[in-house]
């Protein structure tokens, strides 16, 4: 269906569903997806965590699966990719400190290539200073960072997503159907302007 090549930047204690579900879904849709982590090689794994909503004031966290990387971050040439996926979880808080990750994000945003970020993935977008003037969804705890970065925080349902040009964002894994559907629309050129669902 599509020969488009997608880069997924993830790391230790990435959110399990927000890594595995988009990785597998995009592969099933016919895209090529390379999952990478700074400092790790193809065949190595990242630890994942599972964030759940169990009635407490914030999400709970449990150890998830080991997710196997299929490409080596140090070998990646971002110019060879058509799109970028940034999962959430705890990984973004340290990945945003990596200059090569920030440079990669800037490449995709500066080139207006499709970018999908979910939950705490917005922490990488804010650190890269690429969302000023945009409408962005993220986990509610990231709202201050989104607004300090000059973006409008999208107040949408936990299972919703928002598209602003080439950027598709969502608050958390319950949004996978909306988030991945909107990202697919952007990838296939079917999305126009802004939309939220």
C-alpha positions in Angstrom: 0.0 0.0 0.0 2.6 2.5 1.0 6.4 2.5 0.9 6.6 5.4 3.3 9.3 5.0 5.9 8.6 6.1 9.5 11.1 6.7 12.3 10.0 6.0 15.9 12.2 7.4 18.6 11.6 5.6 21.9 13.5 4.8 25.1 13.6 3.0 28.4 10.3 3.2 30.3 8.4 4.4 27.3 4.6 3.7 27.7 4.0 0.1 26.5 0.8 0.6 24.6 2.0 3.9 23.1 5.0 2.1 21.6 3.8 -1.3 20.7 0.4 -0.5 19.4 1.5 2.3 16.9 4.5 0.2 15.9 2.4 -2.8 15.0 -0.5 -0.9 13.6 1.6 1.1 11.2 3.4 -2.0 10.1 0.1 -3.7 9.5 -1.0 -0.7 7.4 2.0 -1.3 5.1 4.4 1.3 6.4 8.0 0.6 7.2 8.8 1.5 10.8 12.2 1.8 12.3 12.2 1.9 16.1 15.3 3.4 17.6 16.7 4.5 21.0 19.8 6.7 21.5 22.7 4.6 22.8 21.1 1.3 21.7 21.4 -0.9 18.6 19.0 -3.0 16.5 18.1 -6.2 18.4 18.5 -4.6 21.8 15.4 -3.8 23.9 13.9 -0.9 25.8 11.9 -1.5 29.0 8.4 -0.3 28.8 5.9 0.7 31.5 2.1 0.5 31.6 0.3 3.6 32.7 -3.3 3.1 33.8 -6.2 5.2 35.0 -7.5 3.6 38.1 -9.3 6.4 39.9 -6.4 8.0 41.6 -5.3 11.6 41.1 -2.8 10.6 38.5 -2.0 7.5 36.5 -0.5 4.4 38.1 2.7 2.8 36.6 3.6 -0.9 36.3 6.5 -2.6 34.5 5.6 -3.6 30.9 7.2 -5.7 28.2 10.6 -5.5 26.7 10.3 -3.8 23.3 12.9 -4.9 20.7 14.4 -2.1 18.6 14.8 -2.9 14.9 17.2 -0.2 13.9 20.3 1.6 15.4 19.8 5.2 16.4 23.5 6.1 15.5 23.0 4.8 12.0 19.8 6.8 11.2 19.8 9.4 8.5 16.6 11.4 9.2 16.5 12.7 5.7 15.6 9.2 4.5 12.4 9.1 6.5 9.0 10.4 5.6 7.5 10.7 9.1 8.2 10.6 12.8 6.4 8.9 15.8 7.1 10.0 19.4 5.5 7.7 22.1 4.9 8.9 25.6 5.7 7.4 29.0 8.8 8.4 31.0 11.3 8.1 28.2 10.6 11.6 26.8 11.8 13.3 30.0 15.4 12.0 29.3 15.3 11.7 25.5 14.6 15.5 25.3 18.1 16.0 26.8 19.8 14.3 23.8 20.9 16.9 21.2 20.6 14.3 18.4 17.0 13.6 19.3 16.2 17.3 19.3 17.9 17.8 15.9 15.9 14.9 14.5 12.6 16.4 15.7 13.6 19.8 14.2 14.4 18.1 10.9 10.9 16.6 10.6 9.1 19.7 11.8 11.2 22.1 9.6 10.5 19.9 6.6 6.8 19.7 7.4 6.9 16.0 7.4 4.2 14.1 9.3 4.9 13.9 13.0 2.8 12.0 15.6 3.3 12.5 19.3 1.2 11.1 22.2 1.0 11.8 25.9 4.4 12.8 27.4 5.9 12.8 23.8 5.0 16.5 23.8 8.0 17.0 26.2 10.3 16.3 23.3 8.4 18.7 21.0 8.6 21.5 23.7 12.3 20.9 24.2 12.8 21.1 20.5 10.9 24.5 20.4 8.9 23.4 17.4 5.3 23.9 18.5 5.0 27.7 18.9 1.6 28.8 17.4 0.4 25.2 17.1 -2.6 23.5 18.7 -1.2 20.5 20.6 -2.7 17.7 22.8 -0.7 15.9 25.5 -1.2 14.3 28.8 -2.8 17.0 31.0 0.3 17.1 33.3 2.3 18.4 30.2 -0.1 21.3 29.7 2.2 23.9 31.3 5.1 22.9 29.1 3.0 23.0 26.0 1.8 26.5 26.8 5.2 27.7 27.9 6.5 26.6 24.4 4.0 29.0 22.8 1.4 26.4 21.7 -2.3 26.2 22.5 -3.1 23.2 24.7 -6.0 21.2 23.1 -8.5 20.3 25.8 -10.0 17.2 24.3 -11.3 13.9 25.6 -8.7 11.2 26.6 -9.7 9.2 23.6 -9.4 12.1 21.1 -6.6 13.5 18.9 -5.9 16.7 17.1 -4.2 17.4 13.8 -2.6 20.8 13.2 -1.0 20.7 9.7 1.7 18.0 9.7 1.4 17.4 13.5 -0.9 14.9 15.1 -1.1 14.7 18.9 -3.2 13.0 21.5 -3.4 12.9 25.3 -2.8 9.1 26.0 -3.2 5.6 24.7 -7.0 5.5 24.9 -6.8 7.8 21.8 -5.1 5.3 19.6 -8.0 4.9 17.1 -8.3 8.7 16.6 -4.6 9.4 16.8 -3.5 6.7 14.3 -6.4 7.4 12.0 -5.5 11.1 11.8 -1.8 10.3 11.4 -2.6 7.9 8.6 -4.7 10.7 6.9 -1.7 13.0 7.1 0.7 10.4 5.8 -1.6 9.7 2.9 -2.2 13.3 2.1 -5.9 13.1 3.0 -5.8 15.5 5.9 -6.4 19.2 5.3 -5.9 22.0 7.9 -6.9 21.2 11.5 -9.2 18.6 12.9 -10.0 17.1 16.2 -11.9 13.9 17.2 
